[in-house]
Amino acid sequence: MKYYCNPINVPYRYQFNMDPRAHGKLQIDREAADPSMILFQGKYYIFASMNLSVWVSEDMVDWQSHRLPENLPLYDYAPDVRVCGDYVYFCASKKGEVCNYYRTKDIIRGPYEEIKGSFDFWDPNLFFDDDGKIYFYWGCSNITPIWGVELEPETMLPKTERIELLTGAPYERGYERMGADNSEFPRSEAEIEQMYRGFIKQSGMKEEELPKQYLPQIKGMFTRQPFIEGPWMDKHEGIYYLQYACPGAEYNVYADGVYISHSPLGPFTLAKNNPYSYHPGGFMPGAGHGSTMRDREENLWHASTMRISVNHQFERRVGIWPAGYDRDGELFCNQNYGDWPIAVRDGRFDPWSEPQWYLLSYAKPAKASSSEEGKEADKAVNEDATNWWSAEDSRSGHWLEIDLEKEMDVRAVQINFADDALEIPAPGKIGGSATQPRYIEERELRTRWKLEGSLDKEHYFMIEDKSSAQTDLPHDFIVREKGISARYVRLTILEVPYDAKPCISGLRIFGTGRGEKPEVPVYRAKRSRDGLDLTVSVDGKKDAAGWNILWGHDKDKLYHSYQIYRSVEDIWGNREAVISKRIGALVKSQDYFVRVDSFNENGIRKGNVVKL
């Protein structure tokens, strides 16, 4: 069997962003987002924003990066890729300029035939229906909707007028609210106007000096209305599933919702299971702006965007999860323990399979060769990708070691490299668009390290040696399916890009403990008066490392989850405490059922289902 662990293990490229909102400061980060994942001629392909490349796999586990031809708009966002017969069609976003389409019979070598477009768009999605008709969907804004139109098959020109298909409703759908854990309602018109006037004053410009076409977007920055974006259309048993992303890429609650219809251009109604892709907790949250794909065995998968958003708002990664349609045609995505190892089995498999390995490294003692103040070794075991351990300097040979406190059966290790704020010039000319100028790193960089294990901290054995690697994999994943016995796991870092100080946001160790599973959790669940929030209070017993809160519109369809952990301080202090978690993702008109499961390094214990 093969395994992967989110975020997926690929060479994410560095971006050198000259964001106008940063007042001229160069912001450097890695980015990949908005994945289009397809099966074409027996292989799997992922196209993601700002990577100059396509990732290719035979098995959805091992991905290889290949540069794309230069005539494609590689600096345009949200590449949309769909298969039609012998061709793969490609397009990407550019507001204010007409966007073209491209097609090819050979994804890596090309050539890509250009098909002239006739209008500009953002976040595009082509859909080829089984009757030969072509439809096009687009939209990325908190002031305009998702649009749809039918295209002429030969010319790709619009055949119908654009139709407004869906808009946001954050007072009805909690998951469309902006902010951490969907915590922010839209602002009033008076608040918006006050903030807009403050922006004009701070910028030192007069209102009449601003381009009129940008005024709605500028005011839109202050509305706290959700971004409704990233459409993707699928068809299943005669039903059209129009998927969309919300409320914003920088939030832990970036999600994909879905509407259904009997017609490709609607009218659409909100599906019962929403948002169907939602991963707000765990090590690296986010599961919005994605795509769904059937593999060679007809299993359904969903790829979408995960977020870090520290060095730049759009510091992002790509995750993949099992998905499917249930007996009632509800589209779902299994994101339980969504950044733990996921098994890829041969043939048809159950998308709700439980994890086989558990997290062993959470809150365990960690030491390092040196640490920058405020970025000590414990940051590598706190299951939070937004902070990290950093060495004091950039010398080769710095090490980080985790003590599992007893001999463990180790099956996998994920090594998550992070980036401190880099202060280096862009290696090339800043390009891109006027609103999002940037340079994407062209060179192939290297990350080198070695990973060792020990039972006694005196005698070490090699787990994996990448001291001569020619790859740059910031989320490398090492599997030992038969298991190795170790108490100590040590990572020695030999080389990172740009000779920077090595930083690790997560040295995550997975396997099976040799103790007891936690007890069935005791919890209380309450719904808010406006119907949009769920608050769960759990009796935080010492035998649990954390809890998975599940909810859904049917007691047998608990399709949503939020994974939380006991605090590191409570674990270190050997304390019990009540843990309260607010979840702001409910739909006002929907009834809900809730269950809380407990987990530790030895396994998962399911709780009891209650109706809200």
C-alpha positions in Angstrom: 0.0 0.0 0.0 1.1 3.6 -0.6 0.6 6.7 1.6 0.8 10.4 1.4 0.4 13.2 3.9 -1.1 16.7 3.4 0.1 19.1 2.3 1.3 17.0 -0.6 5.0 16.5 -1.2 5.9 18.6 -4.2 8.5 21.4 -4.9 6.5 24.6 -4.1 8.2 27.5 -5.8 9.2 30.8 -4.1 7.3 34.0 -5.0 8.9 37.5 -4.8 5.8 39.6 -4.3 5.8 43.4 -4.8 2.3 43.7 -3.4 1.1 47.3 -3.7 -0.6 46.9 -0.3 2.8 46.3 1.3 3.9 49.9 0.4 6.9 48.7 -1.7 8.1 46.0 0.6 9.2 42.7 -1.1 7.3 39.8 0.4 8.9 36.3 -0.1 7.0 33.1 0.3 6.2 29.8 -1.3 2.8 29.5 -3.0 0.7 26.9 -4.7 -3.1 27.2 -4.8 -6.3 26.7 -6.8 -5.4 23.2 -8.0 -7.0 21.6 -11.1 -6.5 17.9 -10.8 -7.2 15.7 -13.8 -6.7 12.1 -15.1 -5.4 12.1 -18.7 -4.2 9.1 -20.6 -3.6 7.1 -17.5 -1.7 9.7 -15.5 -2.7 12.2 -12.9 -1.9 15.9 -13.3 -2.2 18.9 -10.9 -1.9 22.5 -12.2 -1.6 25.1 -9.4 -1.3 28.8 -9.4 2.2 30.4 -9.6 4.3 27.3 -10.0 5.4 27.5 -13.7 5.0 23.7 -13.7 2.6 20.8 -13.7 2.9 17.9 -11.2 2.6 14.4 -12.6 1.9 11.1 -10.9 1.3 7.5 -11.8 -0.3 6.7 -8.4 -1.4 10.0 -6.7 1.4 9.5 -4.1 4.7 10.3 -5.9 4.6 13.5 -7.9 7.2 14.8 -10.3 7.4 18.4 -11.4 7.7 19.4 -15.1 8.0 22.9 -16.5 5.2 24.1 -18.7 5.7 25.8 -22.1 6.4 29.5 -22.0 3.5 30.5 -24.2 1.0 29.6 -21.4 0.0 32.5 -19.1 1.9 31.1 -16.1 1.7 34.3 -14.1 -2.1 34.3 -14.3 -4.0 32.9 -11.3 -6.2 29.9 -10.9 -5.3 27.7 -13.9 -8.3 25.7 -15.1 -7.6 22.4 -16.8 -10.2 20.0 -18.2 -10.1 17.0 -20.5 -12.2 16.7 -23.7 -11.5 13.6 -25.8 -7.9 13.7 -26.9 -7.3 17.2 -25.8 -6.6 19.0 -22.5 -7.9 22.6 -22.3 -6.1 25.3 -20.3 -7.0 28.8 -19.3 -6.1 31.2 -16.4 -7.2 34.5 -14.8 -6.4 38.0 -15.7 -8.8 40.8 -14.8 -9.0 43.7 -17.1 -7.5 41.8 -20.1 -9.1 39.4 -22.5 -8.1 35.8 -21.5 -7.4 33.2 -24.1 -7.8 29.4 -24.1 -5.2 26.8 -25.0 -5.4 23.1 -25.8 -2.9 20.3 -26.3 -2.6 16.6 -26.8 0.7 16.4 -24.8 0.6 18.2 -21.5 4.4 18.3 -20.9 5.8 18.8 -24.3 3.0 20.6 -26.0 2.5 22.3 -28.3 -0.4 24.3 -26.9 -2.8 25.7 -29.5 -4.1 29.1 -28.6 -7.8 29.8 -29.0 -8.6 33.5 -28.8 -10.9 34.6 -26.0 -13.4 37.4 -26.1 -13.7 38.7 -22.5 -11.7 38.9 -19.2 -12.5 36.6 -16.3 -11.1 35.5 -12.9 -11.2 31.9 -11.5 -12.4 30.1 -14.7 -13.8 26.7 -15.1 -14.7 24.9 -18.4 -17.2 22.1 -18.3 -17.7 19.7 -21.2 -21.2 18.1 -20.9 -21.9 14.6 -22.2 -24.2 16.0 -24.9 -21.3 17.8 -26.6 -22.1 21.3 -25.2 -19.6 23.5 -23.5 -20.2 25.7 -20.5 -18.0 28.2 -18.8 -18.1 29.4 -15.2 -16.1 32.2 -13.5 -16.1 34.6 -10.6 -13.8 35.8 -7.8 -15.1 38.7 -5.8 -17.0 39.9 -2.7 -19.1 42.3 -4.8 -20.0 40.2 -7.9 -21.5 36.6 -8.3 -20.4 33.4 -9.9 -21.4 33.7 -13.6 -22.1 31.0 -16.2 -22.4 31.0 -20.0 -22.7 28.4 -22.8 -19.8 28.6 -25.4 -19.7 27.7 -29.1 -17.8 24.5 -29.4 -15.8 25.6 -32.4 -14.9 29.2 -31.5 -15.2 29.1 -27.7 -17.1 32.4 -28.0 -20.2 33.0 -25.8 -23.3 31.5 -27.2 -25.7 32.9 -24.6 -25.7 35.9 -22.3 -23.9 35.5 -19.0 -26.2 34.3 -16.2 -25.8 35.1 -12.5 -25.7 31.7 -10.8 -24.9 32.2 -7.1 -24.0 34.8 -4.6 -23.0 34.8 -0.9 -25.4 35.0 2.0 -23.3 35.1 5.3 -26.3 35.8 7.5 -27.9 32.5 6.3 -24.8 30.4 5.8 -22.3 30.6 8.7 -19.5 29.1 6.7 -19.5 32.0 4.3 -18.5 34.5 7.0 -15.0 35.9 6.9 -12.5 35.7 9.8 -10.9 33.0 11.9 -13.5 30.3 12.5 -16.1 32.3 10.5 -16.3 35.0 13.1 -16.9 38.2 11.2 -20.3 39.5 9.9 -20.3 42.1 7.1 -19.9 45.7 8.0 -22.6 48.4 7.7 -22.6 51.0 5.0 -21.5 53.6 7.5 -18.6 51.6 8.7 -17.5 50.9 5.1 -17.6 54.6 4.2 -15.7 55.6 7.3 -12.9 53.0 6.5 -12.8 54.0 2.9 -12.4 57.7 3.8 -9.6 56.7 6.2 -7.9 54.8 3.4 -8.1 57.8 1.0 -6.6 60.1 3.7 -3.8 57.7 4.5 -2.9 57.1 0.9 -2.3 60.8 0.4 -4.4 60.8 -2.8 -7.6 62.5 -3.8 -10.6 60.4 -4.6 -10.8 61.8 -8.1 -7.2 60.6 -8.7 -8.2 56.9 -8.3 -9.1 54.9 -11.4 -12.9 54.7 -11.4 -12.9 51.0 -12.3 -11.0 50.2 -9.1 -13.3 52.1 -6.7 -15.8 49.2 -6.2 -12.8 46.8 -5.4 -11.3 49.3 -3.0 -14.5 49.7 -1.1 -15.0 46.0 -1.3 -11.8 45.5 0.8 -13.7 47.0 3.8 -17.1 45.3 3.5 -16.2 41.9 5.2 -18.5 40.4 2.6 -17.3 36.9 1.7 -15.4 36.2 -1.5 -17.4 33.8 -3.7 -15.0 32.3 -6.1 -13.3 29.3 -7.7 -16.2 27.5 -9.4 -15.9 23.9 -10.5 -18.6 21.9 -12.2 -19.2 18.2 -12.1 -22.1 16.0 -13.2 -23.3 12.8 -11.5 -26.3 10.7 -12.4 -28.0 13.6 -14.3 -27.4 16.2 -11.5 -25.0 19.2 -12.0 -22.8 20.0 -9.0 -21.6 23.6 -9.1 -18.9 23.9 -6.5 -17.5 27.2 -5.3 -15.0 28.6 -2.7 -15.5 31.0 0.2 -15.0 33.2 2.3 -11.3 34.0 1.7 -8.0 32.2 1.0 -6.2 33.6 4.1 -8.6 32.1 6.6 -8.4 28.7 8.3 -12.0 28.2 7.2 -11.4 28.5 3.4 -13.9 26.0 2.1 -15.7 24.7 -0.9 -19.5 24.7 -1.0 -21.8 23.2 -3.6 -25.1 23.9 -5.3 -27.1 21.4 -7.4 -29.4 21.6 -10.5 -30.9 19.6 -13.3 -29.5 22.1 -15.8 -25.9 23.3 -16.3 -27.0 27.0 -16.1 -29.5 26.5 -13.2 -31.5 27.5 -11.4 -29.3 26.1 -8.6 -30.3 25.2 -5.0 -27.9 24.9 -2.1 -27.1 21.2 -1.4 -27.9 19.9 2.1 -24.2 19.0 2.8 -22.4 22.3 3.0 -19.6 23.2 3.0 -18.7 19.8 1.5 -14.9 20.6 1.8 -14.0 22.1 5.1 -10.8 21.5 7.1 -10.4 24.3 9.7 -8.3 22.5 12.3 -5.2 20.4 12.5 -1.6 21.2 11.6 -2.4 23.1 8.4 -6.0 24.2 7.8 -7.9 25.2 4.7 -9.7 23.3 2.0 -11.1 25.8 -0.5 -10.9 26.5 -4.2 -10.4 23.0 -5.5 -11.4 20.4 -8.0 -12.9 16.9 -8.0 -11.6 14.0 -10.1 -12.3 10.3 -10.6 -9.3 8.1 -10.6 -8.6 5.1 -12.8 -10.7 2.9 -10.4 -13.6 5.4 -10.3 -12.8 6.6 -6.8 -13.5 10.3 -6.3 -10.8 12.7 -4.9 -10.9 16.4 -4.0 -7.8 18.6 -4.3 -7.9 22.1 -2.8 -6.0 24.9 -1.1 -4.4 24.9 2.4 -3.2 28.0 4.0 -0.2 29.3 6.1 -0.6 33.1 5.3 2.3 34.3 7.5 4.9 35.8 5.1 2.2 36.8 2.6 -1.6 36.6 2.5 -1.4 34.0 -0.2 1.3 31.7 1.3 -0.5 28.5 0.5 -0.2 24.8 -0.2 -2.2 21.9 -1.9 -4.1 19.1 -0.1 -5.9 16.0 -1.5 -8.7 14.1 0.2 -11.0 11.1 -0.5 -14.4 12.2 -1.7 -17.6 10.7 -3.1 -21.3 10.8 -3.6 -23.5 9.1 -1.0 -26.6 7.0 -1.7 -28.7 10.2 -1.9 -26.4 11.9 -4.3 -24.8 14.2 -1.7 -21.3 15.2 -2.6 -18.9 14.8 0.4 -15.2 15.0 1.2 -13.6 13.1 4.1 -11.3 15.5 5.9 -11.2 13.7 9.3 -7.6 13.9 10.5 -7.0 15.5 7.1 -3.3 16.2 7.6 -2.4 12.7 8.9 -1.1 10.0 6.6 -3.7 8.8 4.0 -3.6 5.4 2.4 -4.1 5.0 -1.3 -5.4 1.5 -1.9 -5.8 -0.5 -5.1 -9.2 -0.8 -6.7 -12.4 0.7 -5.2 -12.1 1.7 -1.6 -14.1 3.2 1.3 -13.5 6.9 1.3 -14.3 6.9 5.1 -11.5 4.6 6.0 -10.0 5.5 9.4 -6.3 6.5 9.9 -4.0 3.5 10.3 -1.3 5.5 12.0 -1.5 8.2 14.7 0.4 11.3 15.6 3.2 10.4 18.1 5.1 13.7 18.3 2.5 16.1 19.6 3.8 18.1 22.6 6.8 15.7 23.1 10.1 17.1 24.4 12.2 18.7 21.6 15.8 19.9 21.6 17.9 21.6 19.0 21.5 22.5 18.3 20.5 26.2 18.7 17.3 28.3 18.7 16.3 31.8 17.9 14.5 33.5 20.8 10.8 33.0 20.5 11.3 30.2 17.9 12.4 27.3 20.2 12.3 23.6 19.4 8.9 23.1 21.0 7.4 25.0 18.0 8.1 22.0 15.8 5.8 19.7 17.9 2.8 22.0 18.5 0.8 21.1 15.4 0.7 24.7 14.1 2.1 25.5 10.7 2.0 29.2 11.3 5.0 29.2 13.7 8.3 27.3 13.8 11.6 26.4 15.3 14.5 28.4 13.8 18.2 27.9 14.2 20.3 30.9 15.4 22.2 31.1 12.1 22.5 29.5 8.7 25.4 27.2 9.3 25.1 23.6 7.8 24.5 20.9 10.4 21.9 22.3 12.7 19.8 19.6 14.2 16.4 19.2 15.8 15.5 16.1 17.9 12.2 14.8 19.3 12.0 12.5 22.3 8.9 10.3 22.0 9.5 9.5 25.8 9.4 5.7 25.2 10.1 3.2 22.4 7.5 3.6 19.6 6.6 1.9 16.4 7.3 4.6 13.9 5.7 4.3 10.4 6.1 7.7 8.9 7.7 11.1 9.3 6.7 14.4 7.7 9.4 17.1 7.6 7.8 20.6 7.2 10.3 23.3 6.4 9.2 26.9 7.0 10.4 30.3 5.8 11.3 33.1 8.1 11.0 36.6 6.5 13.7 36.4 3.9 15.6 39.6 3.1 17.1 39.0 -0.3 16.6 40.7 -3.7 14.4 39.1 -6.3 16.6 36.8 -8.5 14.8 38.1 -11.7 12.7 40.8 -13.1 9.4 41.5 -11.3 6.6 40.8 -13.8 3.0 39.6 -13.5 0.0 42.0 -13.5 -0.2 45.7 -12.4 -2.2 44.7 -9.3 -0.1 41.6 -8.4 3.5 42.1 -9.6 5.9 39.3 -8.7 8.8 37.2 -9.8 8.5 33.4 -9.6 11.8 31.5 -8.9 13.0 29.9 -12.1 15.9 27.9 -10.7 15.6 24.4 -9.3 16.7 24.7 -5.6 17.8 22.1 -3.1 16.9 21.0 0.4 19.3 18.5 2.0 19.1 16.7 5.3 19.4 13.4 7.1 17.0 11.7 9.5 18.2 9.3 12.2 16.6 7.3 15.0 17.8 6.0 18.3 16.6 3.9 21.2 19.1 5.2 23.8 20.4 8.6 22.4 23.8 7.1 22.1 23.6 4.8 19.1 21.8 6.2 16.0 20.7 4.5 12.8 19.8 6.1 9.5 16.1 6.4 8.6 16.6 8.5 5.5 19.7 10.2 4.0 19.0 13.1 1.6 22.4 14.7 2.0 22.9 14.5 -1.8 19.4 15.2 -2.9 18.8 17.3 -6.0 15.2 18.2 -4.9 13.6 21.0 -2.9 10.7 19.4 -1.0 9.5 21.6 1.9 7.0 19.0 3.1 8.9 15.8 2.5 7.2 12.6 3.7 9.1 9.4 4.6 7.3 6.1 5.0 8.5 2.9 6.7 5.4 0.8 6.3 6.8 -2.2 8.2 7.7 0.1 11.1 10.9 0.9 12.9 11.5 1.0 16.7 12.7 4.4 17.9 12.4 6.7 20.9 14.5 9.6 19.6 14.2 11.0 16.0 16.8 13.5 14.9 16.8 15.7 11.8 20.1 17.2 10.8 19.8 20.0 8.2 22.6 20.4 5.7 21.2 22.8 3.0 18.2 25.0 2.5 17.4 27.5 -0.3 19.1 30.8 -0.3 21.4 29.7 2.6 18.8 30.8 5.0 18.5 29.9 8.6 16.8 26.4 8.7 13.2 26.5 10.1 10.9 23.6 10.9 7.2 24.2 11.5 6.5 20.5 12.1 8.7 17.4 12.6 5.6 15.2 12.6 6.1 11.5 13.6 3.4 9.0 13.0 2.9 5.3 14.0 1.2 3.2 16.6 1.6 3.5 20.3 1.5 0.6 22.6 -0.9 1.8 25.2 -4.6 2.2 25.6 -7.0 4.3 23.5 -8.6 7.3 25.3 -12.0 7.0 27.0 -15.2 7.9 25.3 -15.3 11.7 25.6 -17.8 13.6 27.7 -19.0 16.7 25.9 -21.8 19.2 25.6 -23.0 20.8 22.4 -25.1 24.0 22.0 -26.3 26.0 19.0 -26.4 29.8 18.9 -29.7 31.7 18.7 -29.0 32.8 15.1 -28.5 29.2 14.2 -25.0 29.7 12.6 -22.7 28.6 15.4 -22.0 25.4 17.2 -20.2 25.5 20.6 -18.8 22.2 21.9 -17.3 21.9 25.4 -15.2 18.7 26.1 -14.0 17.4 29.4 -10.3 17.3 28.6 -9.1 14.1 30.2 -5.4 13.3 30.4 -5.7 10.2 28.3 -6.6 12.2 25.2 -4.2 14.1 22.9 -7.2 15.8 21.3 -10.7 15.5 19.8 -12.4 15.4 16.5 -15.7 17.3 16.4 -18.1 15.9 13.8 -21.4 17.3 12.6 -23.9 16.8 9.8 -27.5 17.1 8.7 -28.2 13.4 9.4 -27.0 11.2 12.2 -25.5 8.9 9.6 -24.0 11.8 7.6 -21.5 13.5 9.9 -19.5 14.8 7.0 -17.9 17.8 8.6 -15.2 17.9 11.2 -12.9 20.1 13.2 -9.8 18.6 14.8 -8.6 20.2 18.1 -5.8 19.3 20.5 -5.3 19.5 24.2 -3.1 22.5 25.0 0.6 21.9 25.1 0.6 23.5 28.6 -2.0 21.1 29.9 -0.1 18.1 28.6 3.2 19.4 30.1 1.5 20.2 33.4 -0.4 16.9 33.4 -3.6 18.8 33.9 -7.2 18.2 33.0 -9.3 21.1 31.7 -12.6 21.8 29.9 -11.9 22.7 26.3 -14.5 24.8 24.6 -14.6 25.2 20.8 -16.9 27.5 18.7 -17.6 26.4 15.2 -19.2 29.0 12.9 -20.1 26.9 9.9 -23.7 26.0 10.2 -26.5 26.8 7.7 -29.4 28.5 9.5 -32.2 26.4 7.9 -30.5 23.1 8.5 -30.9 20.7 11.4 -27.7 19.1 12.8 -26.4 16.1 14.6 -23.0 16.1 16.5 -20.5 13.6 17.7 -17.1 14.0 19.4 -14.3 11.5 19.1 -11.2 11.4 21.3 -7.8 10.3 20.0 -4.2 9.8 21.3 -1.1 8.0 19.9 -2.8 4.6 20.5 -6.0 5.1 18.5 -9.4 6.8 18.2 -12.5 6.3 20.4 -15.8 7.3 19.0 -18.3 9.3 21.1 -22.1 9.3 21.2 -24.2 11.2 18.6 -26.6 13.9 19.8 -29.1 16.1 18.0 -28.7 19.9 18.3 
